Amino acid sequence: MDRLVALQQKIAPELSSLIELRYSILRNIHFSQPIGRRAMAVRLKTQERVIRREIDFLRDAGMVEITGAGMNLTPEGEEILRELREYIRTLRGLSHLERAVSEALGLKKVIVVPGDSDDDESVKKELARAAANYIKKRLKDDYTIAVTGGTTMAEVAKAFAPSRVKRNVVVVPARGSLGEEIEQQSDTVAVAVAKGLGGSYRLLNLPDDLSEEIAAQLLEQPRVQDVVNQIRNADMVVHGIGTAEEMARRRRLPEDQVKLLRQRGAVGEAFGFYFDRQGRVVYTTASLGLRIEDLAQIKQVIAVGGGRSKAEAIIAVSANNLHEALITDEGASRRILALTRGLDRPVKAENGLHKTKAGDQAETDQTEN
């Protein structure tokens, strides 16, 4: 494949952009069918006449069919899309990009999908598909899997087709749920992932913004205590990575606390911990469920997140050895490399959390709501 792509770029380099455009069209149809041409043009930020011309070609080639409801992929179109994935990976040098990001962040495994989910929502769906496939490959019987909520993890949950094969795995929410759309809550994600894996689930059924006092009282309840213990002893954790601003909004933090996050330079969040650009913990929120110190004993921790807007957040969270595998996209990956080149790598503490060069633990706050 490498030799074929190199030959194509030498003989007809102008074809690369055309192939990528048609690949993007096929991918968007695959994830959103039936879809209209106008909606496609808006998604790809391309003139409708250009989309119409390419759709006419793909229809004549037998890859797309057009109905009153919109465009759909034919079986041949689905097959071509599958075959194109590896071609596009080679064309964009994603294997090299994965190695570079892995080295820059000190991670064992990085998977990069083409495109930028900030610009094209089908990229996030492709990212979710890659994450679902990776989870299934790494999964073992008798595993307990803890999953977080959020928009990216909601897409990961959707990427699992309901399994007819039953497996002895249990899926639990990593933490409580935030006050947001139901499909983005960690409990909902846990249910969908469990169904996709043919496993069972246990739910926390609690909000994530509890005060320490209320959280302590709830932990005295046997059922809550039992679920929390199972969460903290999970075999696999799959989590999203959020920007500090995004997570402050989702948690509905008061304005004075949002201002404090900005003053302390928070750029990323995971598990209720907010990190600055150097990976130092600058703020925390109280919650039941998985704690950052629990991750050290968990066999597999997988982070999922893409879009160039999340690059700083991914760098900050990765600096703390919170996960060993990252599923991301090309937009985030190229931005990560641009940000890490020429910058000092952060100093890592023995407990997996960042320390300053003087060795002082970053100041944290507990939020009570």
N, C-alpha and C positions, 0 to 999 in steps of 0.2 A: 504493500500500500504506500509506504514512504517513497519508493522509487517512482510509482505511478503518479503521485501528486507532484513530486519534484519535476518530472517530465512535463506534466501538464502546465506547471507554472513557467517552465522555460519556453515552451512552444506557444502557449496561449494564456498568458497571465491575466488577460482581461476576462477570462471565463470564471475566475475565482469569485468575483463579486456577484456574478449572475447565479452561480451554483449556490452561494450562501443565501441569496435572496429567495431562491426557490425552496431551499431547505427550510428557511424561516416560515415561509408560507405553508408548506406541508406540516411543519410542527405546530403552527397555530391552529390549522384546521383539525389536526389530530386531537388536540386537547380541548377544542371548543366547538366541535361540529354538532349541529350545522351552524355555520357562521356566514354572514353576508360580506360582500366585497368592501362595502363602505366601512364596516366595523374592522375588517382586516387592514384597510388603509390607515385607519386611526391608530390601531395597535402598533403597526410597523412604521408609523410616521412617514408614510410614502404616499405619493399622489395616487388617486383612485384609478386613473388611466393606466398607470404602471401595473397596478395590481390586476386590472382587467386583462391586460395583455398577457401577463404571466399565467393567470388562471386559464385563459383560452389555450395556452400552450399545454399546461398540465392536463386540461380536460381532453384535448386532442390526443395526448400521449396515454390516455387511459388511467391517469392517476387520481383525477378528481371528477366527481359527478356533481351536477348542480340541480337542485330541486327548488320548489317554491319556498321551503324553509331556509335554504342557504346551501353552502358547499359542504361536501363530505368527501372523505378519502375512500377510494375503492380499495379492495384487497391488494391490488398491485401497488397503489399509492402507499399503503401501510408498509409493504415489503421494501419499497424503494426508500422510505424514510428510515427504516431500520438499517439498511445497508449504507445510507448516507451518513449515519452518525459517526462511524469510524473514519470515513473519508474527511468529514469536517474536523474531527479531532486532529487528524494528521495535518490537514491544511492549516489549521491555526496553531499547531505546535503545542497541543495541550499536554502531551506526555512530558515534554520538557518543562512546561509551566508548572505542572504538578510537582516535579522534583524540586524546582526552584522555590516554590512556596513551602514545601515540606522542610527544606533546609533552612529557609528564612525564619520559620516559626518553630522549628525543632519538633515537628510532628512525625509520627511513624507513617501515617497514611494520609494522602490528600487526593481527593477526586474532584476534578474540575469539569463542568459542563460548559459548552460554548454559549456565548452571549452574556448579557447583563440584565439581571432581573429588574433593575431600576428602570430599564427602557422597554422591556418586553415581558409581559406576565407569563408567556409560555415558557420562558427560561426558568422561572420559579417552579413551574410544574415539571420541567425536565430535571431540575435539581431534586425535587421531591421523588421523582421516579428513580433517580440514581441512589438516593438515600434508602428508599424502600428495598431496592435490590441488594444493597450492601448489608442492610440489617438482616435480610433473609439468609444471606450467605454466611453471616457470622453467628447466627442464632443456633443455640443448642437446646436439646430437651432439658426440662426442669429449670429453665432460666426464668428469672423474674426481670422484666424490663420496665424501667421507669422512664416516662416521657413528659416533657414540658408542654405548655400550650403556646399560642401565638399563631400568626398567619402562616409562617413557613411550616411549622409542625402540623398545622391543619391540612396543608397541601400534602405533606408526607402521609398523613392518615388516609387521605383520599386516593393516594397512589397504590394502596393495597387493595387488590380485588378480593372480595370475600372468599375465604378458603373453604373448600369442602373437606379438606383433610384436617382432622383434629390433632392438635399438638399439646404436649404437656408444658405449656408456657403460661405465665401470668403477666399481665400488663397492668401497671399502676401509674397514677399521676405522680410526677416527681415532687410537686408542691401543690398548694391550694390553687384555686381558680381565681382569676382576676375578673373584675366586673366588665365584661366585654361580650361580643357576640358569642352565642352558645357554642358554635362549631370550633371556636378558637380556644376554648377553655381546656385545661389539661385533662379533666375528667372525660370530656367528650373525645379528645384525641386518643386517650387510653382505650376507650370502648372501640373506636374505629380500628385502631391498630390490632387489638385483640381479635376482632372479627376477621381482619385480613390475614392474620397468622394462624387462625384456627385455634386460638387459645382462649383463656378465660381472663377476667379482669376483676379488680377490686378498686373501689373508688374512695376518695377522701371526703367528697361532698362538703368541703369547707372553703371559705375564701382565703386568699393568700395574704391579705392585709390585716391579719389579726395582731392585737397588741401582745406583748410578751406575757402579760398577766392572764389574758383569755387563753392564749396558746397553752400555757402551763396547766390551766384548769382542764382544758379539753384532753390533754395528754393523760389525765388521770382516768379517763373513760377507757375501759378495756378494749372496745372495738376500735376506737381511734388509735390507741397505743399499739394494737396489733398491726393495723395497716401501716402506721408510720414506721414501725420496726421493719416491716417487709420492704418498704420503700428504701430505707437507709441501708438495707442489706441486699439491694438489687445486684444482679449479675451484669446487666447492661443498662446504660443511661443514654438516651438520645435527647439532645437539647438544642434549642435555638439560641442564637446570640442576638441581642438587641442593642441598639444605640441607647445611650443614657437618656436622651430626650424622649425617645419613643417609649421606653419603659417607665419613665416618670409619668408620662401621659396615661399609659395604660393602668398604672397603679393609682392614678388620680392624686399624686402627691401635692400637698399644699404649695403655694407659690414660694413661700419662704424656703422650703426644702429644695425646690427646683433651683432657686437662686443659689443655694449652698452647693448643689451639684455643679453648677456652672463655675462658681468661684474655685472649686477644687479641681476643675478640669476633667470631670467625668466624661468619658467617651463611650464606654461599653458596659453591658450588664449581663450577668448570668447568675441564676440561683439566688437572686435578691442581693447580690454583691455588685457594687458599681466600681469600675476601674478607670484610672486616668490613663494618659497616653503611654506611661511607662509601666503599666500593669499593676500599679499600686491600688490597694483597696482604699477608697476614699469615703465610702458610705455603705451602710447595710440596712436591710429591712428585715424585721422579724417575721417568721413564718413557721408553720409546721412543715413537715416533709423533709426532703433531701437537703442536707447542709453541705457546705463546700468541703468540710473536713471529711465527709463520708466518701468522697470520690477516690481517695487514695487506695481504698480497699476493693473498689469495684473493678471487675475484670476488663470491661470494655466501656469506654465513654466516647460517644460520637457527637460531634457538633455539626449542625446544619445551618447554613446561612449564606446568602449571596447578595449581590448588588454592590457597586463601588461605594455607596453611601455607608456600608457596614464594614469597610476595610479597617478603619481605625479600631472599631469595636472588636473585630476578630483578632487583631494584633494584641490588643490589651488583654483579652480573655485568654488567648493562647499562651501568653507569657507566664501564666501561673500553673502550667501543667495540668489544667483542668480536664483536658481530653487528649486522646492519642490519634484520633481520626477526624478529619474535616471534610465535609461535602460542601462544595461551594461552586461559584461560577467564574467565568472568565473576567467579568467586570471587576469583581472583588479581588481576584488573584492579581491582576495587573496593577491595581491600585495598591495592594499590599506590598508588592515588590518595589513600587515607586516610593512608598513611605519608608520601607525598611533599609533601602540602600543608603549607605552613608550614615545611618543612625546606630548608636551604641545599643547592643542587645541588653535588655534589662537583667539585673542580677536576681537570681532565683534563690528563694529561701528554702531551708531544709523541709519545712512543712508544706511546700508547694505554693505558698503565697509569696508575693513579691515583697522584697525589702529594699529600702533605699541603699545607696552605696555606703552610708554610714551604719547600716544594719538596723535602723529603726523601723519598726512596723508602722505602716501608714495608719493615721488616725481614722477611726470609724465611729459611726453613730448608729444608735438603734432608733428606729422610727416606731412610734406608737400611734395607732390610728383608732 
